[in-house]
């Protein structure tokens, strides 16, 4: 039996408060959603510029490596704050963390292999159109879930928060 199991007061610090998981999901969705929307819209509006940016990115192993470090850091931050798989939209947040983590690891370990795959991908004339649409839809969905939360869950959280505040 570990120390936390022997002392029930230790469990209070470990167990998340009711609604706290939803708040974390919404906070991360509020960060990821608008970023994905912005990138998606920019890709749709500036496909030629994004093609040039992708070519320049793929031609520079140092930038590939640095983007891998940043992606790995962001992915691990999401996974540490949101390590849950649920049967609702919140699993998209966890999936985004895994994609960023795996993408970061791949760029760090294989910065010279990334251009081989990347150039093949961006050679498709519809890549930026398709990716822009996917990012816009996914970002719009996460933005909606982050900012236009289920009113019922917000009321429950406020009620629980007010009760906890009054008990102090």
C-alpha positions as a Markdown table, in Angstrom:
| # | Residue | x | y | z |
|---|---|---|---|---|
| 1 | Unk | 0.0 | 0.0 | 0.0 |
| 2 | Unk | 1.5 | 3.4 | -1.0 |
| 3 | Unk | 1.6 | 6.4 | 1.3 |
| 4 | Unk | -1.3 | 8.1 | -0.4 |
| 5 | Unk | -3.6 | 5.1 | 0.1 |
| 6 | Unk | -2.8 | 5.0 | 3.9 |
| 7 | Unk | -3.7 | 8.7 | 4.4 |
| 8 | Unk | -7.1 | 9.6 | 2.9 |
| 9 | Unk | -6.2 | 13.3 | 3.0 |
| 10 | Unk | -3.5 | 12.7 | 0.4 |
| 11 | Unk | -6.1 | 11.5 | -2.1 |
| 12 | Unk | -7.7 | 14.9 | -2.0 |
| 13 | Unk | -4.6 | 16.4 | -3.6 |
| 14 | Unk | -4.4 | 13.6 | -6.3 |
| 15 | Unk | -8.1 | 13.4 | -7.3 |
| 16 | Unk | -9.3 | 16.1 | -9.7 |
| 17 | Unk | -12.3 | 18.1 | -8.7 |
| 18 | Unk | -15.6 | 17.5 | -10.5 |
| 19 | Unk | -15.5 | 19.4 | -13.8 |
| 20 | Unk | -11.8 | 20.0 | -13.6 |
| 21 | Unk | -11.1 | 17.6 | -16.5 |
| 22 | Unk | -13.6 | 19.4 | -18.7 |
| 23 | Unk | -12.1 | 22.8 | -17.8 |
| 24 | Unk | -8.6 | 21.5 | -18.8 |
| 25 | Unk | -10.0 | 20.2 | -22.1 |
| 26 | Unk | -11.8 | 23.5 | -22.8 |
| 27 | Unk | -8.6 | 25.5 | -22.0 |
| 28 | Unk | -6.5 | 23.5 | -24.3 |
| 29 | Unk | -9.2 | 23.6 | -27.0 |
| 30 | Unk | -9.3 | 27.4 | -26.6 |
| 31 | Unk | -5.5 | 27.5 | -27.4 |
| 32 | Unk | -5.4 | 24.9 | -30.2 |
| 33 | Unk | -8.7 | 25.7 | -31.9 |
| 34 | Unk | -8.0 | 29.3 | -33.0 |
| 35 | Unk | -4.4 | 28.4 | -34.0 |
| 36 | Unk | -5.7 | 25.6 | -36.3 |
| 37 | Unk | -8.4 | 27.9 | -37.7 |
| 38 | Unk | -5.9 | 30.6 | -38.4 |
| 39 | Unk | -3.5 | 28.2 | -40.1 |
| 40 | Unk | -6.3 | 26.6 | -42.1 |
| 41 | Unk | -7.7 | 29.9 | -43.4 |
| 42 | Unk | -4.1 | 31.1 | -44.2 |
| 43 | Unk | -3.5 | 27.8 | -46.2 |
| 44 | Unk | -6.7 | 28.3 | -48.1 |
| 45 | Unk | -6.0 | 31.9 | -48.9 |
| 46 | Unk | -2.3 | 31.6 | -49.6 |
| 47 | Unk | -1.7 | 28.2 | -51.0 |
| 48 | Unk | 1.3 | 29.3 | -53.2 |
| 49 | Unk | 3.0 | 31.1 | -50.2 |
| 50 | Unk | 2.5 | 28.0 | -48.0 |
| 51 | Unk | 4.0 | 25.8 | -50.7 |
| 52 | Unk | 7.1 | 28.1 | -50.8 |
| 53 | Unk | 7.2 | 28.1 | -47.0 |
| 54 | Unk | 7.1 | 24.3 | -46.9 |
| 55 | Unk | 9.9 | 24.0 | -49.5 |
| 56 | Unk | 12.1 | 26.4 | -47.5 |
| 57 | Unk | 11.3 | 24.5 | -44.3 |
| 58 | Unk | 12.1 | 21.1 | -45.9 |
| 59 | Unk | 15.4 | 22.5 | -47.2 |
| 60 | Unk | 16.7 | 23.4 | -43.7 |
| 61 | Unk | 17.6 | 20.5 | -41.3 |
| 62 | Unk | 18.3 | 23.0 | -38.5 |
| 63 | Unk | 14.7 | 24.4 | -38.7 |
| 64 | Unk | 13.3 | 20.9 | -38.9 |
| 65 | Unk | 15.2 | 20.0 | -35.8 |
| 66 | Unk | 14.2 | 23.1 | -33.8 |
| 67 | Unk | 10.5 | 22.6 | -34.9 |
| 68 | Unk | 10.8 | 19.1 | -33.6 |
| 69 | Unk | 12.0 | 20.3 | -30.2 |
| 70 | Unk | 9.1 | 22.8 | -30.0 |
| 71 | Unk | 6.6 | 20.2 | -31.2 |
| 72 | Unk | 7.8 | 17.7 | -28.7 |
| 73 | Unk | 7.6 | 20.2 | -25.9 |
| 74 | Unk | 4.1 | 21.3 | -26.9 |
| 75 | Unk | 2.9 | 17.7 | -27.3 |
| 76 | Unk | 4.3 | 16.7 | -23.9 |
| 77 | Unk | 2.7 | 19.7 | -22.3 |
| 78 | Unk | -0.7 | 18.8 | -23.6 |
| 79 | Unk | -0.3 | 15.1 | -22.7 |
| 80 | Unk | 0.8 | 16.0 | -19.1 |
| 81 | Unk | -2.1 | 18.3 | -18.7 |
| 82 | Unk | -4.6 | 16.1 | -20.5 |
| 83 | Unk | -3.8 | 12.4 | -20.4 |
| 84 | Unk | -7.3 | 11.1 | -21.0 |
| 85 | Unk | -9.2 | 9.2 | -23.6 |
| 86 | Unk | -12.9 | 9.7 | -23.4 |
| 87 | Unk | -15.8 | 8.9 | -25.6 |
| 88 | Unk | -16.4 | 12.5 | -26.4 |
| 89 | Unk | -14.6 | 15.4 | -28.1 |
| 90 | Unk | -12.0 | 15.7 | -25.4 |
| 91 | Unk | -10.1 | 12.8 | -27.0 |
| 92 | Unk | -9.2 | 15.1 | -29.9 |
| 93 | Unk | -7.2 | 17.2 | -27.4 |
| 94 | Unk | -5.3 | 14.1 | -26.3 |
| 95 | Unk | -4.8 | 13.1 | -29.9 |
| 96 | Unk | -3.4 | 16.5 | -30.8 |
| 97 | Unk | -0.9 | 16.0 | -28.0 |
| 98 | Unk | 0.2 | 12.6 | -29.3 |
| 99 | Unk | 0.4 | 13.9 | -32.9 |
| 100 | Unk | 2.6 | 16.8 | -31.7 |
| 101 | Unk | 4.8 | 14.5 | -29.6 |
| 102 | Unk | 5.3 | 11.9 | -32.3 |
| 103 | Unk | 5.9 | 14.6 | -34.9 |
| 104 | Unk | 8.5 | 16.2 | -32.7 |
| 105 | Unk | 10.3 | 13.0 | -32.0 |
| 106 | Unk | 10.3 | 12.2 | -35.7 |
| 107 | Unk | 11.8 | 15.6 | -36.6 |
| 108 | Unk | 14.5 | 15.3 | -33.9 |
| 109 | Unk | 15.6 | 11.7 | -34.8 |
| 110 | Unk | 15.3 | 12.0 | -38.6 |
| 111 | Unk | 15.7 | 15.6 | -39.7 |
| 112 | Unk | 17.2 | 14.4 | -43.0 |
| 113 | Unk | 14.4 | 12.0 | -43.7 |
| 114 | Unk | 11.6 | 14.5 | -43.2 |
| 115 | Unk | 12.3 | 16.3 | -46.5 |
| 116 | Unk | 12.0 | 13.0 | -48.4 |
| 117 | Unk | 8.5 | 12.5 | -47.1 |
| 118 | Unk | 7.6 | 16.1 | -46.9 |
| 119 | Unk | 8.5 | 16.9 | -50.6 |
| 120 | Unk | 6.4 | 13.9 | -51.7 |
| 121 | Unk | 3.4 | 15.2 | -49.7 |
| 122 | Unk | 3.6 | 18.8 | -50.8 |
| 123 | Unk | 4.0 | 17.6 | -54.5 |
| 124 | Unk | 0.2 | 16.8 | -54.4 |
| 125 | Unk | -1.4 | 19.9 | -55.9 |
| 126 | Unk | -4.4 | 19.6 | -53.5 |
| 127 | Unk | -2.4 | 19.1 | -50.3 |
| 128 | Unk | -2.7 | 22.7 | -49.0 |
| 129 | Unk | -6.4 | 22.9 | -50.0 |
| 130 | Unk | -7.3 | 19.6 | -48.3 |
| 131 | Unk | -5.1 | 20.4 | -45.2 |
| 132 | Unk | -6.5 | 23.9 | -44.9 |
| 133 | Unk | -10.1 | 22.6 | -45.0 |
| 134 | Unk | -9.3 | 19.9 | -42.4 |
| 135 | Unk | -7.5 | 22.4 | -40.1 |
| 136 | Unk | -10.3 | 24.9 | -40.4 |
| 137 | Unk | -13.0 | 22.3 | -39.6 |
| 138 | Unk | -11.0 | 20.8 | -36.7 |
| 139 | Unk | -10.0 | 24.2 | -35.4 |
| 140 | Unk | -13.5 | 25.5 | -35.6 |
| 141 | Unk | -14.9 | 22.5 | -33.7 |
| 142 | Unk | -12.3 | 22.8 | -30.9 |
| 143 | Unk | -12.8 | 26.6 | -30.7 |
| 144 | Unk | -16.6 | 26.0 | -30.4 |
| 145 | Unk | -16.1 | 23.4 | -27.7 |
| 146 | Unk | -13.6 | 25.6 | -25.9 |
| 147 | Unk | -15.5 | 28.9 | -25.9 |
| 148 | Unk | -19.1 | 27.7 | -26.3 |
| 149 | Unk | -19.1 | 25.1 | -23.5 |
| 150 | Unk | -22.0 | 23.0 | -22.5 |
| 151 | Unk | -24.0 | 25.4 | -20.3 |
| 152 | Unk | -25.0 | 22.5 | -18.0 |
| 153 | Unk | -21.4 | 21.6 | -17.2 |
| 154 | Unk | -20.5 | 25.3 | -16.6 |
| 155 | Unk | -23.4 | 25.7 | -14.2 |
| 156 | Unk | -22.3 | 22.6 | -12.3 |
| 157 | Unk | -18.7 | 23.8 | -12.1 |
| 158 | Unk | -19.8 | 27.3 | -10.9 |
| 159 | Unk | -22.1 | 25.6 | -8.3 |
| 160 | Unk | -19.3 | 23.3 | -7.1 |
| 161 | Unk | -16.8 | 26.2 | -7.0 |
| 162 | Unk | -19.2 | 28.5 | -5.1 |
| 163 | Unk | -19.9 | 25.7 | -2.5 |
| 164 | Unk | -16.2 | 25.1 | -2.0 |
| 165 | Unk | -15.6 | 28.8 | -1.6 |
| 166 | Unk | -18.3 | 29.1 | 1.0 |
| 167 | Unk | -17.0 | 26.1 | 2.9 |
| 168 | Unk | -13.6 | 27.8 | 3.5 |
